[in-house]
Amino acid sequence: MESPDDQELTAAQDADSPDWSVRASAGRRLAASDKIDGITDVLHSLLLDLRDSAVTQETAEALLTRKDTAGLRCVLLGSSRAVEFSTRDELVAALDCNPERMTTAGADRLIQQLHELAADDDDGVRDEAPRILSRLRPRNQWARDSDNDQL
């Protein structure tokens, strides 16, 4: 049985595979790592995969599934460094379609994390966080809209 370090090494090697499904699997496995800080370069290469958007999508979704600031930071950093519109669009879509945003606790957590990341050391992350915050509707607005839907 492989140790967690061996599994990360295998996943990092798989990130260079010519097969999109192997790269996507590597992104999912690496996104679940407890040592995300040590593998950010590999995760960013998967988030910015120019050969197949499924790799970008699956890696971003796996990072957001973590529900932590580290995963969100990786996605924001990828979005800030994307040179292809389609790649940036995939990353923004992963954020917009994250089911976690649909719950009060999830939305509150996301807002708190974005406020934290608005003061990040990286310029790209620092710019992306307020951009996403500006697109989020305040809770009192969607609560009011929800009340109007019931009328």
Phi, psi and chi 1 to 4 in degrees:
 res  aa     phi    psi   chi1   chi2   chi3   chi4
   1 MET       -  135.3 -172.9  161.2  132.2      -
   2 GLU   -75.5  143.4  -76.0 -174.1  -48.0      -
   3 SER   -76.1  163.2   72.8      -      -      -
   4 PRO   -56.7  -37.6  -26.9   34.4      -      -
   5 ASP   -64.9  -40.5  -71.8  -19.8      -      -
   6 ASP   -65.9  -37.1  -69.8  -20.1      -      -
   7 GLN   -65.2  -40.4  -68.4  171.9    0.9      -
   8 GLU   -65.5  -40.4  -79.2  179.1   15.5      -
   9 LEU   -63.7  -43.5 -179.8   59.7      -      -
  10 THR   -62.9  -44.2  -60.2      -      -      -
  11 ALA   -64.5  -39.2      -      -      -      -
  12 ALA   -64.1  -37.9      -      -      -      -
  13 GLN   -68.2  -38.7  -69.5  167.8  -16.0      -
  14 ASP   -65.6  -22.3  -71.9  -11.2      -      -
  15 ALA   -63.8  -18.6      -      -      -      -
  16 ASP   -98.2    5.9  -71.0  -31.8      -      -
  17 SER   -63.7  146.6  172.0      -      -      -
  18 PRO   -72.9  -14.8   21.0  -26.7      -      -
  19 ASP   -89.8  120.5 -176.4  -21.6      -      -
  20 TRP   -59.2  -37.6   74.1  -92.3      -      -
  21 SER   -68.9  -31.6   63.6      -      -      -
  22 VAL   -69.8  -41.6  173.1      -      -      -
  23 ARG   -64.6  -41.9  -68.2 -167.1  -45.9  -80.5
  24 ALA   -63.1  -42.3      -      -      -      -
  25 SER   -62.6  -40.6  173.7      -      -      -
  26 ALA   -61.2  -41.8      -      -      -      -
  27 GLY   -61.5  -42.7      -      -      -      -
  28 ARG   -64.4  -44.2  -70.2 -171.1  -55.7  -88.9
  29 ARG   -66.3  -44.2  -66.3 -172.5  -35.2 -111.0
  30 LEU   -68.1  -34.6  -69.7  169.3      -      -
  31 ALA   -63.2  -26.6      -      -      -      -
  32 ALA   -85.1   -2.8      -      -      -      -
  33 SER   -66.2  143.7  172.9      -      -      -
  34 ASP   -75.0  -17.8  -68.4  -23.1      -      -
  35 LYS  -107.9   49.9  -58.8  173.3 -172.6  169.5
  36 ILE   -60.9  -32.7 -162.9  167.2      -      -
  37 ASP   -62.6  -30.1  -68.7  -24.8      -      -
  38 GLY   -82.1   -8.4      -      -      -      -
  39 ILE  -125.9   18.4   55.0  172.6      -      -
  40 THR   -61.7  -34.4   53.5      -      -      -
  41 ASP   -62.1  -42.4  -70.5  -16.8      -      -
  42 VAL   -68.4  -42.8  178.2      -      -      -
  43 LEU   -61.2  -40.8  -75.8  166.3      -      -
  44 HIS   -65.3  -37.2  -69.7  150.7      -      -
  45 SER   -64.3  -34.1   72.5      -      -      -
  46 LEU   -74.6  -39.0  -67.2  164.8      -      -
  47 LEU   -64.2  -30.5  -74.1  169.8      -      -
  48 LEU  -103.5   22.3  -58.5  176.0      -      -
  49 ASP   -57.5  119.7 -168.9  -66.4      -      -
  50 LEU   -90.8   -9.3  -63.6  177.1      -      -
  51 ARG   -87.4  -28.0  -64.4  179.9  -82.3  175.5
  52 ASP  -157.3  124.2 -161.5  -62.4      -      -
  53 SER   -67.4  -21.0   61.2      -      -      -
  54 ALA   -63.9  -32.7      -      -      -      -
  55 VAL   -65.3  -46.4  176.2      -      -      -
  56 THR   -59.3  -50.6  -61.6      -      -      -
  57 GLN   -60.7  -49.4  177.4 -174.2   -2.0      -
  58 GLU   -68.7  -35.9  -68.6 -166.4   29.5      -
  59 THR   -67.1  -44.8  -57.4      -      -      -
  60 ALA   -62.9  -45.0      -      -      -      -
  61 GLU   -62.0  -40.2  -72.4  173.4   -1.7      -
  62 ALA   -66.1  -38.9      -      -      -      -
  63 LEU   -64.9  -39.9  -76.3  163.1      -      -
  64 LEU   -72.7  -27.2  -64.9  171.8      -      -
  65 THR   -62.7  -24.9  -61.1      -      -      -
  66 ARG   -60.5  -29.3  -64.2  171.5   56.9   97.6
  67 LYS    63.5   22.9  -60.2  178.7 -174.1  178.9
  68 ASP  -119.3  168.7   64.9    2.0      -      -
  69 THR   -66.3  -34.6  -55.5      -      -      -
  70 ALA   -62.6  -44.0      -      -      -      -
  71 GLY   -65.9  -45.1      -      -      -      -
  72 LEU   -62.3  -40.4  177.4   59.8      -      -
  73 ARG   -59.8  -42.4 -177.0 -177.4 -171.9  -79.4
  74 CYS   -60.3  -42.2  -79.7      -      -      -
  75 VAL   -66.8  -42.9  174.2      -      -      -
  76 LEU   -64.6  -40.4  -65.9 -176.4      -      -
  77 LEU   -63.8  -42.9 -172.6   58.3      -      -
  78 GLY   -60.7  -44.6      -      -      -      -
  79 SER   -61.9  -39.3  179.7      -      -      -
  80 SER   -70.6  -21.7   74.7      -      -      -
  81 ARG  -106.1    0.3  -61.7 -146.5  171.6  126.8
  82 ALA   -67.6  128.6      -      -      -      -
  83 VAL   -97.3  -23.7  -67.4      -      -      -
  84 GLU   -93.1  133.2  -64.5  -70.6  -32.1      -
  85 PHE   -58.6  -41.2  175.3   77.9      -      -
  86 SER   -63.9  -35.0   59.7      -      -      -
  87 THR   -68.9  -46.0  -57.4      -      -      -
  88 ARG   -60.9  -41.0 -179.4  169.6  168.1   65.1
  89 ASP   -60.8  -41.5 -165.2   41.5      -      -
  90 GLU   -61.6  -42.3  -76.4  -69.0  -28.5      -
  91 LEU   -68.8  -41.3  -65.5  170.6      -      -
  92 VAL   -65.6  -39.4  170.4      -      -      -
  93 ALA   -63.6  -39.2      -      -      -      -
  94 ALA   -61.0  -40.5      -      -      -      -
  95 LEU   -68.0  -47.1  -80.0  163.8      -      -
  96 ASP   -64.9  -33.5  -71.2  -13.3      -      -
  97 CYS   -97.7    6.1  -62.6      -      -      -
  98 ASN   -64.6  116.7 -176.2   -3.5      -      -
  99 PRO   -61.5  -20.6   14.7  -21.6      -      -
 100 GLU   -60.0  -30.6 -175.0   65.9   13.2      -
 101 ARG   -67.8  -16.2  -73.2 -179.3   54.2  179.8
 102 MET   -84.2   -7.3  -57.8  -55.1  151.7      -
 103 THR  -104.9  153.4   67.0      -      -      -
 104 THR   -61.1  -47.3  -58.4      -      -      -
 105 ALA   -62.9  -41.2      -      -      -      -
 106 GLY   -66.5  -43.1      -      -      -      -
 107 ALA   -64.9  -42.2      -      -      -      -
 108 ASP   -62.1  -42.4  -71.8  -13.9      -      -
 109 ARG   -62.9  -45.2 -178.3  174.9   34.6 -103.4
 110 LEU   -59.7  -45.4  176.3   63.7      -      -
 111 ILE   -62.3  -43.9  -70.4  167.1      -      -
 112 GLN   -61.7  -45.3  178.3 -176.1   -6.2      -
 113 GLN   -64.2  -40.5  -69.9  168.3  -21.1      -
 114 LEU   -65.4  -37.6  -71.9  167.3      -      -
 115 HIS   -62.6  -41.8  -79.7  -67.5      -      -
 116 GLU   -60.0  -46.9  -92.1  179.6   61.0      -
 117 LEU   -71.7  -17.4  -68.0  169.6      -      -
 118 ALA   -67.4  -12.0      -      -      -      -
 119 ALA  -113.7   20.1      -      -      -      -
 120 ASP   -65.0  157.6 -166.2   81.3      -      -
 121 ASP   -68.2  -27.8  -68.5  -22.4      -      -
 122 ASP   -87.4  129.7 -174.2  -87.6      -      -
 123 ASP   -57.6  -42.1  -67.8  -15.6      -      -
 124 GLY   -62.8  -46.2      -      -      -      -
 125 VAL   -64.0  -43.8  173.5      -      -      -
 126 ARG   -59.7  -33.8 -145.9  171.2   33.8 -114.7
 127 ASP   -80.3  -37.2  -68.3  -16.1      -      -
 128 GLU   -70.0  -39.6  -73.9  -65.8  -48.5      -
 129 ALA   -57.1  -52.6      -      -      -      -
 130 PRO   -67.0  -28.3    7.8  -11.3      -      -
 131 ARG   -62.9  -41.8 -170.0  171.7  -60.1  135.2
 132 ILE   -72.8  -40.9  -67.7  165.6      -      -
 133 LEU   -56.8  -38.5  -84.8  167.8      -      -
 134 SER   -66.7  -21.4   72.1      -      -      -
 135 ARG   -88.8  -12.2  -68.2 -168.8  -14.7 -113.2
 136 LEU   -83.1  136.0  -62.2  176.0      -      -
 137 ARG   -82.0  136.8  -70.2 -174.6  -11.6 -172.5
 138 PRO   -61.8  149.7  -17.2   26.4      -      -
 139 ARG   -56.4  -41.7 -179.0 -170.7  -51.0 -168.9
 140 ASN   -62.7  -29.2   60.5   -6.4      -      -
 141 GLN   -72.3  -46.0 -177.4 -178.7   -0.1      -
 142 TRP   -74.4  -24.8   50.1  -95.7      -      -
 143 ALA   -67.7  -41.5      -      -      -      -
 144 ARG   -64.5  -43.5 -174.3  178.2   58.3 -119.6
 145 ASP   -62.9  -38.8  -69.2  -11.7      -      -
 146 SER   -64.8  -40.3  175.9      -      -      -
 147 ASP   -63.2  -39.0  -69.8  -17.8      -      -
 148 ASN   -68.5  -30.9  -70.8  -21.8      -      -
 149 ASP   -66.2  -26.9  -71.1  -15.4      -      -
 150 GLN   -82.3  -11.4  -66.3  175.8    5.5      -
 151 LEU   -74.4      -  -63.2  177.7      -      -
